[in-house]
Amino acid sequence: MKAIIVGGGIGGLAAAAGLHRKGWQVVVLERAAAFTEVGAGLAVQPNAVHALTALGIRLTEGLTDPPQGIRTSGGNWVIRNDSDLLSRRYGRWAMVHRATMIDLLRAELPPSSLRPGVAVRAVHPDGRVEHDGGVLTADLVVGADGVRSVTRASIFPEAAPPRYAGYATWRMIAPPHLLDPEDGSVETWGGGARFGYAPLPDGRVYCYAMIKAPEGAGGDLGYLRRIYGSWHEPIPSLLASVDPSGVLHHDTYELPDLPSYVAGKVALLGDAAHAMTPNLGQGACQALEDAVVLAGCTDLPAYDRLRRSRTQDVVRRSRQFGDLAHMSSAPLAAARNLGLRLLPTFTVARQMDPVLRWAP
Ligand SMILES: Cc1cc2nc3c(=O)[nH]c(=O)nc-3n(C[C@H](O)[C@H](O)[C@H](O)COP(=O)(O)OP(=O)(O)OC[C@H]3O[C@@H](n4cnc5c(N)ncnc54)[C@H](O)[C@@H]3O)c2cc1C
């Protein structure tokens, strides 16, 4: 049985690895000239650690404690996670560089499966894939071609386009030795803006910023340094040491619910099926889950049944978490912070059950 995977990001490579493991002949068509990922970190949450294990991949680096919690821009804790409680409840977290994840997945595949520099133009439910050099056919076509998916547009031409979520994101890597050894990942909320940081296995620090803004509104590192200059340390120090040439800036989009993830011999996966806001750090984690389920169940209506309601629920939860985090009214934010501080640690931990408690 032959599968064509459109797109060689985390979702596409994971699907290819899973299908290859089950004996499928796989070909991954990737538009870019090389299989690689942007220079940023990736939170691999416990559900995704389980998914990787199911794909035969054991993370050897980057395994870490759960996030430490959420602080205000002045540095007070809004939520202080109980690390032992979270680890017992959900398992291990990991924080890796995105390129590391791509390398891990790629290593599961024979080099002959990987075809970079091939852009797909259209996909047909009968398994035909038109690309810029001709046409291929397969028993299964996996559309893993991201938020602007050509596969999705081919099989669901009526589907609503991704919608702007209301905030812009910046991702960057700060050099090593800027965090104390006991520092873990922390997110900080201020009026309409957030900042997060997490140590990477090599000591460098992955940082991200999210700011409420109209679509297309830009901002360089100087802009971020001005916005976050008065926030608690180490945020200003991290921003002061970031190399401006490595800063990634994107608007955030969410895909309205699709009526199905499958059509004929074609299945959608990852951002092509359910692009979500990055608020919960679950986009790639859900793509890894999709890949495991698809590889274990190539009956496509069953894949759709197993994945669509779960992922659309995570999309919704991620949006709601963003609404809570990005509150810009000071009195409402103060009430939110007070409410969250009063929640028992166990109640906070349980909130993530629907997302993190997943087993293949
Ligand atoms: C700021 C930010 C932070 C995030 N943090 C996290 C996090 O910590 N944890 C997490 O789990 N998720 C996170 N996410 C989400 C995560 O990045 C995405 O959900 C994930 O990368 C989606 O993977 P994918 O393989 O589905 O799509 P993509 O990564 O978009 O890959 C699609 C691939 O398809 C290729 N392609 C596109 N069109 C074609 C074509 N026509 N022909 C051939 N190839 C094509 C592209 O070149 C690309 O390589 C974050 C997202 C953002 C924006």
The ligand as an SDF file (V2000), in Angstrom:
LIG
                    3D

 53 58  0  0  0  0  0  0  0  0999 V2000
    3.9220   31.1600   17.9730 C   0  0  0  0  0  0  0  0  0  0  0  0
    3.5880   29.7040   17.8940 C   0  0  0  0  0  0  0  0  0  0  0  0
    4.0050   28.8480   18.8940 C   0  0  0  0  0  0  0  0  0  0  0  0
    3.6590   27.5060   18.8500 C   0  0  0  0  0  0  0  0  0  0  0  0
    4.0780   26.6870   19.8570 N   0  0  0  0  0  0  0  0  0  0  0  0
    3.7150   25.3830   19.8370 C   0  0  0  0  0  0  0  0  0  0  0  0
    4.1580   24.5170   20.8760 C   0  0  0  0  0  0  0  0  0  0  0  0
    4.9050   24.9010   21.7760 O   0  0  0  0  0  0  0  0  0  0  0  0
    3.7340   23.2140   20.8430 N   0  0  0  0  0  0  0  0  0  0  0  0
    2.9240   22.7550   19.8500 C   0  0  0  0  0  0  0  0  0  0  0  0
    2.5510   21.5770   19.8800 O   0  0  0  0  0  0  0  0  0  0  0  0
    2.5230   23.5580   18.8390 N   0  0  0  0  0  0  0  0  0  0  0  0
    2.9030   24.8500   18.8060 C   0  0  0  0  0  0  0  0  0  0  0  0
    2.5320   25.6570   17.7880 N   0  0  0  0  0  0  0  0  0  0  0  0
    1.7210   25.0950   16.6810 C   0  0  0  0  0  0  0  0  0  0  0  0
    2.5970   24.3090   15.7270 C   0  0  0  0  0  0  0  0  0  0  0  0
    3.6690   25.1170   15.2750 O   0  0  0  0  0  0  0  0  0  0  0  0
    1.7890   23.8600   14.5210 C   0  0  0  0  0  0  0  0  0  0  0  0
    0.5380   23.3850   14.9120 O   0  0  0  0  0  0  0  0  0  0  0  0
    2.5300   22.7280   13.8070 C   0  0  0  0  0  0  0  0  0  0  0  0
    3.7840   23.1550   13.3690 O   0  0  0  0  0  0  0  0  0  0  0  0
    1.7040   22.2280   12.6240 C   0  0  0  0  0  0  0  0  0  0  0  0
    2.4180   21.2320   11.9550 O   0  0  0  0  0  0  0  0  0  0  0  0
    1.9280   20.7440   10.5380 P   0  0  0  0  0  0  0  0  0  0  0  0
    2.9320   19.7180   10.1210 O   0  0  0  0  0  0  0  0  0  0  0  0
    0.4990   20.3880   10.5720 O   0  0  0  0  0  0  0  0  0  0  0  0
    2.0200   22.0330    9.5930 O   0  0  0  0  0  0  0  0  0  0  0  0
    3.2770   22.9000    9.1650 P   0  0  0  0  0  0  0  0  0  0  0  0
    4.2990   22.9420   10.2300 O   0  0  0  0  0  0  0  0  0  0  0  0
    2.7420   24.1820    8.6620 O   0  0  0  0  0  0  0  0  0  0  0  0
    3.9160   22.0840    7.9500 O   0  0  0  0  0  0  0  0  0  0  0  0
    3.3250   22.0870    6.6760 C   0  0  0  0  0  0  0  0  0  0  0  0
    4.4070   21.7180    5.6780 C   0  0  0  0  0  0  0  0  0  0  0  0
    3.7890   21.5670    4.4070 O   0  0  0  0  0  0  0  0  0  0  0  0
    4.5830   22.2140    3.4360 C   0  0  0  0  0  0  0  0  0  0  0  0
    3.6720   22.6000    2.3380 N   0  0  0  0  0  0  0  0  0  0  0  0
    2.7150   23.5440    2.3570 C   0  0  0  0  0  0  0  0  0  0  0  0
    2.0710   23.5950    1.1820 N   0  0  0  0  0  0  0  0  0  0  0  0
    2.6360   22.6460    0.4070 C   0  0  0  0  0  0  0  0  0  0  0  0
    2.4000   22.2160   -0.9190 C   0  0  0  0  0  0  0  0  0  0  0  0
    1.4470   22.7720   -1.6800 N   0  0  0  0  0  0  0  0  0  0  0  0
    3.1540   21.2110   -1.4270 N   0  0  0  0  0  0  0  0  0  0  0  0
    4.1330   20.6310   -0.6560 C   0  0  0  0  0  0  0  0  0  0  0  0
    4.4050   21.0170    0.5990 N   0  0  0  0  0  0  0  0  0  0  0  0
    3.6530   22.0050    1.1340 C   0  0  0  0  0  0  0  0  0  0  0  0
    5.1780   23.4100    4.1590 C   0  0  0  0  0  0  0  0  0  0  0  0
    6.3350   23.8730    3.5150 O   0  0  0  0  0  0  0  0  0  0  0  0
    5.4670   22.7950    5.5240 C   0  0  0  0  0  0  0  0  0  0  0  0
    6.7410   22.1920    5.5940 O   0  0  0  0  0  0  0  0  0  0  0  0
    2.8790   27.0020   17.7780 C   0  0  0  0  0  0  0  0  0  0  0  0
    2.4990   27.8510   16.7390 C   0  0  0  0  0  0  0  0  0  0  0  0
    2.8500   29.1960   16.7800 C   0  0  0  0  0  0  0  0  0  0  0  0
    2.4210   30.0920   15.6680 C   0  0  0  0  0  0  0  0  0  0  0  0
  1  2  1  0
  2  3  1  0
  2 52  2  0
  3  4  2  0
  4  5  1  0
  4 50  1  0
  5  6  2  0
  6  7  1  0
  6 13  1  0
  7  8  2  0
  7  9  1  0
  9 10  1  0
 10 11  2  0
 10 12  1  0
 12 13  2  0
 13 14  1  0
 14 15  1  0
 14 50  1  0
 15 16  1  0
 16 17  1  0
 16 18  1  0
 18 19  1  0
 18 20  1  0
 20 21  1  0
 20 22  1  0
 22 23  1  0
 23 24  1  0
 24 25  2  0
 24 26  1  0
 24 27  1  0
 27 28  1  0
 28 29  2  0
 28 30  1  0
 28 31  1  0
 31 32  1  0
 32 33  1  0
 33 34  1  0
 33 48  1  0
 34 35  1  0
 35 36  1  0
 35 46  1  0
 36 37  1  0
 36 45  1  0
 37 38  2  0
 38 39  1  0
 39 40  1  0
 39 45  2  0
 40 41  1  0
 40 42  2  0
 42 43  1  0
 43 44  2  0
 44 45  1  0
 46 47  1  0
 46 48  1  0
 48 49  1  0
 50 51  2  0
 51 52  1  0
 52 53  1  0
M  END
$$$$
